[in-house]
Amino acid sequence: MIRCDELYVRSWRGTGGTWWKTAQATHTGHIAAGGVEADVTFAPVGDLAVNDRVDAAYQTKYGHYSGYVEPMVGEQARATTLRLAPRS
């Protein structure tokens, strides 16, 4: 199970996504979501079980938007899964 304090992101455009290319090159970024802003470190996820849990989370939350979910759980997007960790 993915813990509530773990945050993962994927590139809908796969490895061709501009933000993903930058995240891969620098391993750092700044996010803003839900009224919270934070400097973060991006860490690649190579664990298939984590990717499966991220898939399940996407399907649970956004399953009624099949046109959106299908690409986000496809191999192209799975290959870009990154874990976000706060930078101090």
PDB file of N, CA, C and O in Angstrom:
ATOM      1  N   MET A   1       0.834  -1.189   0.000  1.00  0.00           N
ATOM      2  CA  MET A   1       0.000   0.000   0.000  1.00  0.00           C
ATOM      3  C   MET A   1       0.871   1.242   0.000  1.00  0.00           C
ATOM      4  O   MET A   1       1.905   1.281   0.668  1.00  0.00           O
ATOM      5  N   ILE A   2       0.460   2.256  -0.746  1.00  0.00           N
ATOM      6  CA  ILE A   2       1.162   3.531  -0.774  1.00  0.00           C
ATOM      7  C   ILE A   2       0.734   4.329   0.448  1.00  0.00           C
ATOM      8  O   ILE A   2      -0.456   4.468   0.729  1.00  0.00           O
ATOM      9  N   ARG A   3       1.706   4.842   1.158  1.00  0.00           N
ATOM     10  CA  ARG A   3       1.395   5.647   2.347  1.00  0.00           C
ATOM     11  C   ARG A   3       0.874   7.008   1.916  1.00  0.00           C
ATOM     12  O   ARG A   3       1.193   7.489   0.829  1.00  0.00           O
ATOM     13  N   CYS A   4       0.079   7.618   2.765  1.00  0.00           N
ATOM     14  CA  CYS A   4      -0.512   8.923   2.464  1.00  0.00           C
ATOM     15  C   CYS A   4       0.539  10.020   2.335  1.00  0.00           C
ATOM     16  O   CYS A   4       0.303  11.031   1.674  1.00  0.00           O
ATOM     17  N   ASP A   5       1.693   9.826   2.961  1.00  0.00           N
ATOM     18  CA  ASP A   5       2.714  10.867   2.909  1.00  0.00           C
ATOM     19  C   ASP A   5       3.702  10.656   1.757  1.00  0.00           C
ATOM     20  O   ASP A   5       4.723  11.341   1.685  1.00  0.00           O
ATOM     21  N   GLU A   6       3.408   9.722   0.866  1.00  0.00           N
ATOM     22  CA  GLU A   6       4.243   9.506  -0.308  1.00  0.00           C
ATOM     23  C   GLU A   6       3.556  10.120  -1.516  1.00  0.00           C
ATOM     24  O   GLU A   6       2.348   9.967  -1.700  1.00  0.00           O
ATOM     25  N   LEU A   7       4.322  10.807  -2.325  1.00  0.00           N
ATOM     26  CA  LEU A   7       3.766  11.461  -3.502  1.00  0.00           C
ATOM     27  C   LEU A   7       4.550  11.019  -4.728  1.00  0.00           C
ATOM     28  O   LEU A   7       5.779  11.068  -4.751  1.00  0.00           O
ATOM     29  N   TYR A   8       3.820  10.591  -5.736  1.00  0.00           N
ATOM     30  CA  TYR A   8       4.411  10.131  -6.991  1.00  0.00           C
ATOM     31  C   TYR A   8       3.807  10.924  -8.131  1.00  0.00           C
ATOM     32  O   TYR A   8       2.650  11.338  -8.070  1.00  0.00           O
ATOM     33  N   VAL A   9       4.597  11.133  -9.172  1.00  0.00           N
ATOM     34  CA  VAL A   9       4.121  11.807 -10.377  1.00  0.00           C
ATOM     35  C   VAL A   9       4.569  11.010 -11.589  1.00  0.00           C
ATOM     36  O   VAL A   9       5.530  10.242 -11.539  1.00  0.00           O
ATOM     37  N   ARG A  10       3.844  11.216 -12.675  1.00  0.00           N
ATOM     38  CA  ARG A  10       4.170  10.591 -13.956  1.00  0.00           C
ATOM     39  C   ARG A  10       3.965  11.613 -15.057  1.00  0.00           C
ATOM     40  O   ARG A  10       3.210  12.574 -14.910  1.00  0.00           O
ATOM     41  N   SER A  11       4.644  11.385 -16.145  1.00  0.00           N
ATOM     42  CA  SER A  11       4.484  12.237 -17.316  1.00  0.00           C
ATOM     43  C   SER A  11       3.491  11.605 -18.284  1.00  0.00           C
ATOM     44  O   SER A  11       3.725  10.510 -18.795  1.00  0.00           O
ATOM     45  N   TRP A  12       2.401  12.287 -18.530  1.00  0.00           N
ATOM     46  CA  TRP A  12       1.398  11.812 -19.484  1.00  0.00           C
ATOM     47  C   TRP A  12       2.028  11.646 -20.863  1.00  0.00           C
ATOM     48  O   TRP A  12       1.622  10.777 -21.635  1.00  0.00           O
ATOM     49  N   ARG A  13       3.009  12.473 -21.169  1.00  0.00           N
ATOM     50  CA  ARG A  13       3.690  12.407 -22.463  1.00  0.00           C
ATOM     51  C   ARG A  13       4.877  11.443 -22.443  1.00  0.00           C
ATOM     52  O   ARG A  13       5.648  11.387 -23.401  1.00  0.00           O
ATOM     53  N   GLY A  14       5.023  10.697 -21.369  1.00  0.00           N
ATOM     54  CA  GLY A  14       6.149   9.774 -21.270  1.00  0.00           C
ATOM     55  C   GLY A  14       7.465  10.532 -21.176  1.00  0.00           C
ATOM     56  O   GLY A  14       7.513  11.649 -20.661  1.00  0.00           O
ATOM     57  N   THR A  15       8.519   9.923 -21.670  1.00  0.00           N
ATOM     58  CA  THR A  15       9.845  10.542 -21.567  1.00  0.00           C
ATOM     59  C   THR A  15       9.993  11.765 -22.461  1.00  0.00           C
ATOM     60  O   THR A  15      11.008  12.458 -22.386  1.00  0.00           O
ATOM     61  N   GLY A  16       9.010  12.043 -23.301  1.00  0.00           N
ATOM     62  CA  GLY A  16       9.039  13.230 -24.149  1.00  0.00           C
ATOM     63  C   GLY A  16       8.533  14.481 -23.460  1.00  0.00           C
ATOM     64  O   GLY A  16       8.642  15.577 -24.009  1.00  0.00           O
ATOM     65  N   GLY A  17       7.973  14.333 -22.248  1.00  0.00           N
ATOM     66  CA  GLY A  17       7.444  15.487 -21.525  1.00  0.00           C
ATOM     67  C   GLY A  17       8.544  16.434 -21.079  1.00  0.00           C
ATOM     68  O   GLY A  17       9.550  16.009 -20.511  1.00  0.00           O
ATOM     69  N   THR A  18       8.348  17.714 -21.338  1.00  0.00           N
ATOM     70  CA  THR A  18       9.364  18.714 -21.018  1.00  0.00           C
ATOM     71  C   THR A  18       9.686  18.745 -19.533  1.00  0.00           C
ATOM     72  O   THR A  18      10.859  18.748 -19.158  1.00  0.00           O
ATOM     73  N   TRP A  19       8.653  18.768 -18.669  1.00  0.00           N
ATOM     74  CA  TRP A  19       8.924  18.844 -17.235  1.00  0.00           C
ATOM     75  C   TRP A  19       9.674  17.601 -16.766  1.00  0.00           C
ATOM     76  O   TRP A  19      10.537  17.683 -15.891  1.00  0.00           O
ATOM     77  N   TRP A  20       9.337  16.433 -17.359  1.00  0.00           N
ATOM     78  CA  TRP A  20       9.993  15.192 -16.956  1.00  0.00           C
ATOM     79  C   TRP A  20      11.468  15.208 -17.340  1.00  0.00           C
ATOM     80  O   TRP A  20      12.321  14.773 -16.566  1.00  0.00           O
ATOM     81  N   LYS A  21      11.765  15.707 -18.527  1.00  0.00           N
ATOM     82  CA  LYS A  21      13.162  15.809 -18.955  1.00  0.00           C
ATOM     83  C   LYS A  21      13.955  16.692 -17.984  1.00  0.00           C
ATOM     84  O   LYS A  21      15.085  16.362 -17.624  1.00  0.00           O
ATOM     85  N   THR A  22      13.366  17.800 -17.570  1.00  0.00           N
ATOM     86  CA  THR A  22      14.033  18.696 -16.619  1.00  0.00           C
ATOM     87  C   THR A  22      14.202  18.014 -15.271  1.00  0.00           C
ATOM     88  O   THR A  22      15.264  18.109 -14.654  1.00  0.00           O
ATOM     89  N   ALA A  23      13.160  17.324 -14.808  1.00  0.00           N
ATOM     90  CA  ALA A  23      13.245  16.613 -13.524  1.00  0.00           C
ATOM     91  C   ALA A  23      14.341  15.554 -13.570  1.00  0.00           C
ATOM     92  O   ALA A  23      15.063  15.375 -12.589  1.00  0.00           O
ATOM     93  N   GLN A  24      14.478  14.854 -14.687  1.00  0.00           N
ATOM     94  CA  GLN A  24      15.515  13.831 -14.835  1.00  0.00           C
ATOM     95  C   GLN A  24      16.912  14.447 -14.832  1.00  0.00           C
ATOM     96  O   GLN A  24      17.853  13.868 -14.289  1.00  0.00           O
ATOM     97  N   ALA A  25      17.035  15.613 -15.438  1.00  0.00           N
ATOM     98  CA  ALA A  25      18.346  16.257 -15.548  1.00  0.00           C
ATOM     99  C   ALA A  25      18.794  16.866 -14.218  1.00  0.00           C
ATOM    100  O   ALA A  25      19.975  16.815 -13.874  1.00  0.00           O
ATOM    101  N   THR A  26      17.847  17.443 -13.471  1.00  0.00           N
ATOM    102  CA  THR A  26      18.218  18.188 -12.258  1.00  0.00           C
ATOM    103  C   THR A  26      17.900  17.444 -10.970  1.00  0.00           C
ATOM    104  O   THR A  26      18.526  17.693  -9.939  1.00  0.00           O
ATOM    105  N   HIS A  27      16.938  16.538 -11.017  1.00  0.00           N
ATOM    106  CA  HIS A  27      16.440  15.799  -9.845  1.00  0.00           C
ATOM    107  C   HIS A  27      15.855  16.716  -8.777  1.00  0.00           C
ATOM    108  O   HIS A  27      15.654  16.288  -7.640  1.00  0.00           O
ATOM    109  N   THR A  28      15.580  17.963  -9.124  1.00  0.00           N
ATOM    110  CA  THR A  28      14.969  18.894  -8.178  1.00  0.00           C
ATOM    111  C   THR A  28      13.853  19.659  -8.867  1.00  0.00           C
ATOM    112  O   THR A  28      13.817  19.777 -10.092  1.00  0.00           O
ATOM    113  N   GLY A  29      12.936  20.177  -8.046  1.00  0.00           N
ATOM    114  CA  GLY A  29      11.849  20.966  -8.585  1.00  0.00           C
ATOM    115  C   GLY A  29      11.079  21.663  -7.483  1.00  0.00           C
ATOM    116  O   GLY A  29      11.433  21.592  -6.306  1.00  0.00           O
ATOM    117  N   HIS A  30      10.029  22.331  -7.890  1.00  0.00           N
ATOM    118  CA  HIS A  30       9.139  23.039  -6.968  1.00  0.00           C
ATOM    119  C   HIS A  30       7.720  22.670  -7.366  1.00  0.00           C
ATOM    120  O   HIS A  30       7.356  22.789  -8.536  1.00  0.00           O
ATOM    121  N   ILE A  31       6.921  22.228  -6.418  1.00  0.00           N
ATOM    122  CA  ILE A  31       5.543  21.858  -6.721  1.00  0.00           C
ATOM    123  C   ILE A  31       4.585  22.745  -5.951  1.00  0.00           C
ATOM    124  O   ILE A  31       4.915  23.286  -4.896  1.00  0.00           O
ATOM    125  N   ALA A  32       3.406  22.878  -6.499  1.00  0.00           N
ATOM    126  CA  ALA A  32       2.310  23.595  -5.850  1.00  0.00           C
ATOM    127  C   ALA A  32       1.049  22.792  -6.110  1.00  0.00           C
ATOM    128  O   ALA A  32       0.668  22.587  -7.262  1.00  0.00           O
ATOM    129  N   ALA A  33       0.401  22.337  -5.048  1.00  0.00           N
ATOM    130  CA  ALA A  33      -0.819  21.544  -5.192  1.00  0.00           C
ATOM    131  C   ALA A  33      -1.638  21.647  -3.916  1.00  0.00           C
ATOM    132  O   ALA A  33      -1.095  21.561  -2.815  1.00  0.00           O
ATOM    133  N   GLY A  34      -2.922  21.828  -4.061  1.00  0.00           N
ATOM    134  CA  GLY A  34      -3.807  21.856  -2.900  1.00  0.00           C
ATOM    135  C   GLY A  34      -3.458  22.946  -1.895  1.00  0.00           C
ATOM    136  O   GLY A  34      -3.662  22.777  -0.693  1.00  0.00           O
ATOM    137  N   GLY A  35      -2.932  24.063  -2.387  1.00  0.00           N
ATOM    138  CA  GLY A  35      -2.580  25.169  -1.501  1.00  0.00           C
ATOM    139  C   GLY A  35      -1.240  25.000  -0.791  1.00  0.00           C
ATOM    140  O   GLY A  35      -0.881  25.820   0.053  1.00  0.00           O
ATOM    141  N   VAL A  36      -0.500  23.948  -1.123  1.00  0.00           N
ATOM    142  CA  VAL A  36       0.803  23.694  -0.514  1.00  0.00           C
ATOM    143  C   VAL A  36       1.874  23.846  -1.582  1.00  0.00           C
ATOM    144  O   VAL A  36       1.711  23.375  -2.707  1.00  0.00           O
ATOM    145  N   GLU A  37       2.963  24.502  -1.227  1.00  0.00           N
ATOM    146  CA  GLU A  37       4.108  24.623  -2.122  1.00  0.00           C
ATOM    147  C   GLU A  37       5.326  24.047  -1.432  1.00  0.00           C
ATOM    148  O   GLU A  37       5.490  24.192  -0.221  1.00  0.00           O
ATOM    149  N   ALA A  38       6.189  23.386  -2.213  1.00  0.00           N
ATOM    150  CA  ALA A  38       7.378  22.789  -1.621  1.00  0.00           C
ATOM    151  C   ALA A  38       8.462  22.591  -2.670  1.00  0.00           C
ATOM    152  O   ALA A  38       8.181  22.317  -3.837  1.00  0.00           O
ATOM    153  N   ASP A  39       9.705  22.735  -2.228  1.00  0.00           N
ATOM    154  CA  ASP A  39      10.845  22.337  -3.040  1.00  0.00           C
ATOM    155  C   ASP A  39      11.005  20.841  -2.847  1.00  0.00           C
ATOM    156  O   ASP A  39      10.918  20.345  -1.723  1.00  0.00           O
ATOM    157  N   VAL A  40      11.238  20.118  -3.934  1.00  0.00           N
ATOM    158  CA  VAL A  40      11.286  18.658  -3.866  1.00  0.00           C
ATOM    159  C   VAL A  40      12.488  18.108  -4.615  1.00  0.00           C
ATOM    160  O   VAL A  40      13.105  18.777  -5.444  1.00  0.00           O
ATOM    161  N   THR A  41      12.790  16.867  -4.289  1.00  0.00           N
ATOM    162  CA  THR A  41      13.762  16.066  -5.022  1.00  0.00           C
ATOM    163  C   THR A  41      12.980  14.966  -5.723  1.00  0.00           C
ATOM    164  O   THR A  41      12.093  14.352  -5.131  1.00  0.00           O
ATOM    165  N   PHE A  42      13.310  14.719  -6.985  1.00  0.00           N
ATOM    166  CA  PHE A  42      12.670  13.666  -7.755  1.00  0.00           C
ATOM    167  C   PHE A  42      13.555  12.429  -7.734  1.00  0.00           C
ATOM    168  O   PHE A  42      14.748  12.513  -8.025  1.00  0.00           O
ATOM    169  N   ALA A  43      12.981  11.284  -7.393  1.00  0.00           N
ATOM    170  CA  ALA A  43      13.718  10.021  -7.384  1.00  0.00           C
ATOM    171  C   ALA A  43      13.007   9.034  -8.298  1.00  0.00           C
ATOM    172  O   ALA A  43      11.800   8.830  -8.167  1.00  0.00           O
ATOM    173  N   PRO A  44      13.743   8.414  -9.229  1.00  0.00           N
ATOM    174  CA  PRO A  44      13.110   7.442 -10.114  1.00  0.00           C
ATOM    175  C   PRO A  44      12.596   6.228  -9.340  1.00  0.00           C
ATOM    176  O   PRO A  44      13.149   5.849  -8.308  1.00  0.00           O
ATOM    177  N   VAL A  45      11.538   5.637  -9.858  1.00  0.00           N
ATOM    178  CA  VAL A  45      10.934   4.453  -9.241  1.00  0.00           C
ATOM    179  C   VAL A  45      11.129   3.288 -10.195  1.00  0.00           C
ATOM    180  O   VAL A  45      10.584   3.287 -11.299  1.00  0.00           O
ATOM    181  N   GLY A  46      11.899   2.302  -9.778  1.00  0.00           N
ATOM    182  CA  GLY A  46      12.116   1.133 -10.611  1.00  0.00           C
ATOM    183  C   GLY A  46      11.375  -0.092 -10.120  1.00  0.00           C
ATOM    184  O   GLY A  46      11.419  -1.149 -10.750  1.00  0.00           O
ATOM    185  N   ASP A  47      10.699   0.049  -9.005  1.00  0.00           N
ATOM    186  CA  ASP A  47      10.007  -1.065  -8.364  1.00  0.00           C
ATOM    187  C   ASP A  47       8.652  -1.297  -9.037  1.00  0.00           C
ATOM    188  O   ASP A  47       7.780  -0.429  -8.999  1.00  0.00           O
ATOM    189  N   LEU A  48       8.480  -2.459  -9.646  1.00  0.00           N
ATOM    190  CA  LEU A  48       7.222  -2.762 -10.334  1.00  0.00           C
ATOM    191  C   LEU A  48       6.034  -2.740  -9.385  1.00  0.00           C
ATOM    192  O   LEU A  48       4.941  -2.333  -9.778  1.00  0.00           O
ATOM    193  N   ALA A  49       6.228  -3.172  -8.139  1.00  0.00           N
ATOM    194  CA  ALA A  49       5.128  -3.184  -7.170  1.00  0.00           C
ATOM    195  C   ALA A  49       4.661  -1.762  -6.865  1.00  0.00           C
ATOM    196  O   ALA A  49       3.463  -1.525  -6.710  1.00  0.00           O
ATOM    197  N   VAL A  50       5.591  -0.819  -6.779  1.00  0.00           N
ATOM    198  CA  VAL A  50       5.211   0.585  -6.547  1.00  0.00           C
ATOM    199  C   VAL A  50       4.426   1.091  -7.749  1.00  0.00           C
ATOM    200  O   VAL A  50       3.393   1.740  -7.584  1.00  0.00           O
ATOM    201  N   ASN A  51       4.904   0.801  -8.954  1.00  0.00           N
ATOM    202  CA  ASN A  51       4.178   1.224 -10.149  1.00  0.00           C
ATOM    203  C   ASN A  51       2.773   0.632 -10.184  1.00  0.00           C
ATOM    204  O   ASN A  51       1.825   1.309 -10.583  1.00  0.00           O
ATOM    205  N   ASP A  52       2.633  -0.615  -9.772  1.00  0.00           N
ATOM    206  CA  ASP A  52       1.307  -1.235  -9.725  1.00  0.00           C
ATOM    207  C   ASP A  52       0.396  -0.509  -8.740  1.00  0.00           C
ATOM    208  O   ASP A  52      -0.792  -0.323  -9.005  1.00  0.00           O
ATOM    209  N   ARG A  53       0.951  -0.104  -7.609  1.00  0.00           N
ATOM    210  CA  ARG A  53       0.139   0.617  -6.606  1.00  0.00           C
ATOM    211  C   ARG A  53      -0.227   2.015  -7.098  1.00  0.00           C
ATOM    212  O   ARG A  53      -1.328   2.498  -6.836  1.00  0.00           O
ATOM    213  N   VAL A  54       0.693   2.664  -7.809  1.00  0.00           N
ATOM    214  CA  VAL A  54       0.381   3.973  -8.392  1.00  0.00           C
ATOM    215  C   VAL A  54      -0.715   3.812  -9.442  1.00  0.00           C
ATOM    216  O   VAL A  54      -1.636   4.627  -9.504  1.00  0.00           O
ATOM    217  N   ASP A  55      -0.624   2.759 -10.276  1.00  0.00           N
ATOM    218  CA  ASP A  55      -1.694   2.470 -11.247  1.00  0.00           C
ATOM    219  C   ASP A  55      -3.037   2.340 -10.536  1.00  0.00           C
ATOM    220  O   ASP A  55      -4.029   2.937 -10.952  1.00  0.00           O
ATOM    221  N   ALA A  56      -3.059   1.560  -9.467  1.00  0.00           N
ATOM    222  CA  ALA A  56      -4.305   1.326  -8.736  1.00  0.00           C
ATOM    223  C   ALA A  56      -4.850   2.629  -8.164  1.00  0.00           C
ATOM    224  O   ALA A  56      -6.061   2.849  -8.171  1.00  0.00           O
ATOM    225  N   ALA A  57      -3.971   3.492  -7.671  1.00  0.00           N
ATOM    226  CA  ALA A  57      -4.413   4.778  -7.128  1.00  0.00           C
ATOM    227  C   ALA A  57      -5.020   5.651  -8.224  1.00  0.00           C
ATOM    228  O   ALA A  57      -6.058   6.278  -8.013  1.00  0.00           O
ATOM    229  N   TYR A  58      -4.376   5.695  -9.396  1.00  0.00           N
ATOM    230  CA  TYR A  58      -4.943   6.447 -10.527  1.00  0.00           C
ATOM    231  C   TYR A  58      -6.310   5.893 -10.896  1.00  0.00           C
ATOM    232  O   TYR A  58      -7.254   6.656 -11.097  1.00  0.00           O
ATOM    233  N   GLN A  59      -6.423   4.574 -10.988  1.00  0.00           N
ATOM    234  CA  GLN A  59      -7.683   3.963 -11.391  1.00  0.00           C
ATOM    235  C   GLN A  59      -8.787   4.200 -10.368  1.00  0.00           C
ATOM    236  O   GLN A  59      -9.941   4.414 -10.740  1.00  0.00           O
ATOM    237  N   THR A  60      -8.443   4.164  -9.091  1.00  0.00           N
ATOM    238  CA  THR A  60      -9.430   4.415  -8.044  1.00  0.00           C
ATOM    239  C   THR A  60      -9.920   5.855  -8.076  1.00  0.00           C
ATOM    240  O   THR A  60     -11.120   6.116  -8.000  1.00  0.00           O
ATOM    241  N   LYS A  61      -8.974   6.790  -8.189  1.00  0.00           N
ATOM    242  CA  LYS A  61      -9.343   8.211  -8.127  1.00  0.00           C
ATOM    243  C   LYS A  61      -9.959   8.722  -9.427  1.00  0.00           C
ATOM    244  O   LYS A  61     -10.915   9.497  -9.400  1.00  0.00           O
ATOM    245  N   TYR A  62      -9.415   8.291 -10.560  1.00  0.00           N
ATOM    246  CA  TYR A  62      -9.826   8.874 -11.841  1.00  0.00           C
ATOM    247  C   TYR A  62     -10.456   7.865 -12.797  1.00  0.00           C
ATOM    248  O   TYR A  62     -10.610   8.165 -13.981  1.00  0.00           O
ATOM    249  N   GLY A  63     -10.822   6.687 -12.319  1.00  0.00           N
ATOM    250  CA  GLY A  63     -11.327   5.618 -13.169  1.00  0.00           C
ATOM    251  C   GLY A  63     -12.485   5.998 -14.070  1.00  0.00           C
ATOM    252  O   GLY A  63     -12.632   5.436 -15.155  1.00  0.00           O
ATOM    253  N   HIS A  64     -13.304   6.934 -13.645  1.00  0.00           N
ATOM    254  CA  HIS A  64     -14.452   7.333 -14.466  1.00  0.00           C
ATOM    255  C   HIS A  64     -14.038   8.219 -15.641  1.00  0.00           C
ATOM    256  O   HIS A  64     -14.873   8.557 -16.481  1.00  0.00           O
ATOM    257  N   TYR A  65     -12.754   8.602 -15.712  1.00  0.00           N
ATOM    258  CA  TYR A  65     -12.217   9.361 -16.845  1.00  0.00           C
ATOM    259  C   TYR A  65     -11.302   8.438 -17.653  1.00  0.00           C
ATOM    260  O   TYR A  65     -10.085   8.624 -17.655  1.00  0.00           O
ATOM    261  N   SER A  66     -11.865   7.465 -18.325  1.00  0.00           N
ATOM    262  CA  SER A  66     -11.047   6.438 -18.981  1.00  0.00           C
ATOM    263  C   SER A  66     -10.054   7.022 -19.987  1.00  0.00           C
ATOM    264  O   SER A  66      -8.949   6.501 -20.131  1.00  0.00           O
ATOM    265  N   GLY A  67     -10.424   8.073 -20.671  1.00  0.00           N
ATOM    266  CA  GLY A  67      -9.516   8.685 -21.632  1.00  0.00           C
ATOM    267  C   GLY A  67      -8.278   9.265 -20.985  1.00  0.00           C
ATOM    268  O   GLY A  67      -7.245   9.414 -21.639  1.00  0.00           O
ATOM    269  N   TYR A  68      -8.368   9.591 -19.715  1.00  0.00           N
ATOM    270  CA  TYR A  68      -7.229  10.130 -18.971  1.00  0.00           C
ATOM    271  C   TYR A  68      -6.448   9.012 -18.292  1.00  0.00           C
ATOM    272  O   TYR A  68      -5.217   9.009 -18.322  1.00  0.00           O
ATOM    273  N   VAL A  69      -7.141   8.080 -17.690  1.00  0.00           N
ATOM    274  CA  VAL A  69      -6.483   7.036 -16.905  1.00  0.00           C
ATOM    275  C   VAL A  69      -5.689   6.075 -17.780  1.00  0.00           C
ATOM    276  O   VAL A  69      -4.564   5.715 -17.434  1.00  0.00           O
ATOM    277  N   GLU A  70      -6.248   5.662 -18.888  1.00  0.00           N
ATOM    278  CA  GLU A  70      -5.574   4.667 -19.723  1.00  0.00           C
ATOM    279  C   GLU A  70      -4.139   5.066 -20.081  1.00  0.00           C
ATOM    280  O   GLU A  70      -3.234   4.247 -19.925  1.00  0.00           O
ATOM    281  N   PRO A  71      -3.897   6.299 -20.557  1.00  0.00           N
ATOM    282  CA  PRO A  71      -2.505   6.662 -20.841  1.00  0.00           C
ATOM    283  C   PRO A  71      -1.642   6.748 -19.578  1.00  0.00           C
ATOM    284  O   PRO A  71      -0.444   6.468 -19.633  1.00  0.00           O
ATOM    285  N   MET A  72      -2.234   7.130 -18.445  1.00  0.00           N
ATOM    286  CA  MET A  72      -1.457   7.295 -17.212  1.00  0.00           C
ATOM    287  C   MET A  72      -1.044   5.970 -16.591  1.00  0.00           C
ATOM    288  O   MET A  72      -0.123   5.942 -15.775  1.00  0.00           O
ATOM    289  N   VAL A  73      -1.694   4.877 -16.952  1.00  0.00           N
ATOM    290  CA  VAL A  73      -1.303   3.566 -16.426  1.00  0.00           C
ATOM    291  C   VAL A  73      -0.639   2.711 -17.516  1.00  0.00           C
ATOM    292  O   VAL A  73      -0.353   1.533 -17.303  1.00  0.00           O
ATOM    293  N   GLY A  74      -0.400   3.314 -18.674  1.00  0.00           N
ATOM    294  CA  GLY A  74       0.276   2.617 -19.761  1.00  0.00           C
ATOM    295  C   GLY A  74       1.789   2.594 -19.554  1.00  0.00           C
ATOM    296  O   GLY A  74       2.326   3.317 -18.714  1.00  0.00           O
ATOM    297  N   GLU A  75       2.452   1.767 -20.319  1.00  0.00           N
ATOM    298  CA  GLU A  75       3.902   1.589 -20.176  1.00  0.00           C
ATOM    299  C   GLU A  75       4.682   2.889 -20.360  1.00  0.00           C
ATOM    300  O   GLU A  75       5.673   3.121 -19.667  1.00  0.00           O
ATOM    301  N   GLN A  76       4.241   3.736 -21.290  1.00  0.00           N
ATOM    302  CA  GLN A  76       4.946   4.993 -21.548  1.00  0.00           C
ATOM    303  C   GLN A  76       4.976   5.870 -20.300  1.00  0.00           C
ATOM    304  O   GLN A  76       6.021   6.426 -19.961  1.00  0.00           O
ATOM    305  N   ALA A  77       3.849   5.998 -19.617  1.00  0.00           N
ATOM    306  CA  ALA A  77       3.797   6.816 -18.404  1.00  0.00           C
ATOM    307  C   ALA A  77       4.450   6.099 -17.220  1.00  0.00           C
ATOM    308  O   ALA A  77       5.153   6.727 -16.428  1.00  0.00           O
ATOM    309  N   ARG A  78       4.224   4.799 -17.097  1.00  0.00           N
ATOM    310  CA  ARG A  78       4.829   4.039 -15.990  1.00  0.00           C
ATOM    311  C   ARG A  78       6.347   4.194 -15.970  1.00  0.00           C
ATOM    312  O   ARG A  78       6.959   4.223 -14.903  1.00  0.00           O
ATOM    313  N   ALA A  79       6.947   4.294 -17.148  1.00  0.00           N
ATOM    314  CA  ALA A  79       8.404   4.428 -17.246  1.00  0.00           C
ATOM    315  C   ALA A  79       8.914   5.748 -16.675  1.00  0.00           C
ATOM    316  O   ALA A  79      10.115   5.915 -16.463  1.00  0.00           O
ATOM    317  N   THR A  80       7.996   6.685 -16.426  1.00  0.00           N
ATOM    318  CA  THR A  80       8.414   8.009 -15.939  1.00  0.00           C
ATOM    319  C   THR A  80       8.044   8.243 -14.478  1.00  0.00           C
ATOM    320  O   THR A  80       8.181   9.366 -13.993  1.00  0.00           O
ATOM    321  N   THR A  81       7.588   7.233 -13.772  1.00  0.00           N
ATOM    322  CA  THR A  81       7.158   7.414 -12.384  1.00  0.00           C
ATOM    323  C   THR A  81       8.310   7.925 -11.522  1.00  0.00           C
ATOM    324  O   THR A  81       9.396   7.344 -11.493  1.00  0.00           O
ATOM    325  N   LEU A  82       8.045   9.014 -10.831  1.00  0.00           N
ATOM    326  CA  LEU A  82       9.028   9.615  -9.923  1.00  0.00           C
ATOM    327  C   LEU A  82       8.416   9.785  -8.549  1.00  0.00           C
ATOM    328  O   LEU A  82       7.237  10.113  -8.420  1.00  0.00           O
ATOM    329  N   ARG A  83       9.220   9.560  -7.521  1.00  0.00           N
ATOM    330  CA  ARG A  83       8.785   9.808  -6.136  1.00  0.00           C
ATOM    331  C   ARG A  83       9.291  11.186  -5.763  1.00  0.00           C
ATOM    332  O   ARG A  83      10.441  11.533  -6.033  1.00  0.00           O
ATOM    333  N   LEU A  84       8.421  11.970  -5.137  1.00  0.00           N
ATOM    334  CA  LEU A  84       8.793  13.292  -4.674  1.00  0.00           C
ATOM    335  C   LEU A  84       9.137  13.243  -3.197  1.00  0.00           C
ATOM    336  O   LEU A  84       8.404  12.663  -2.396  1.00  0.00           O
ATOM    337  N   ALA A  85      10.251  13.852  -2.848  1.00  0.00           N
ATOM    338  CA  ALA A  85      10.661  13.941  -1.439  1.00  0.00           C
ATOM    339  C   ALA A  85      10.939  15.405  -1.144  1.00  0.00           C
ATOM    340  O   ALA A  85      11.595  16.081  -1.936  1.00  0.00           O
ATOM    341  N   PRO A  86      10.447  15.906  -0.006  1.00  0.00           N
ATOM    342  CA  PRO A  86      10.692  17.314   0.323  1.00  0.00           C
ATOM    343  C   PRO A  86      12.180  17.592   0.514  1.00  0.00           C
ATOM    344  O   PRO A  86      12.913  16.775   1.071  1.00  0.00           O
ATOM    345  N   ARG A  87      12.605  18.749   0.045  1.00  0.00           N
ATOM    346  CA  ARG A  87      13.990  19.191   0.296  1.00  0.00           C
ATOM    347  C   ARG A  87      13.972  20.098   1.508  1.00  0.00           C
ATOM    348  O   ARG A  87      13.061  20.906   1.684  1.00  0.00           O
ATOM    349  N   SER A  88      14.973  19.956   2.328  1.00  0.00           N
ATOM    350  CA  SER A  88      15.024  20.831   3.520  1.00  0.00           C
ATOM    351  C   SER A  88      15.924  22.001   3.273  1.00  0.00           C
ATOM    352  O   SER A  88      16.095  22.845   4.153  1.00  0.00           O
TER     353      SER A  88
END
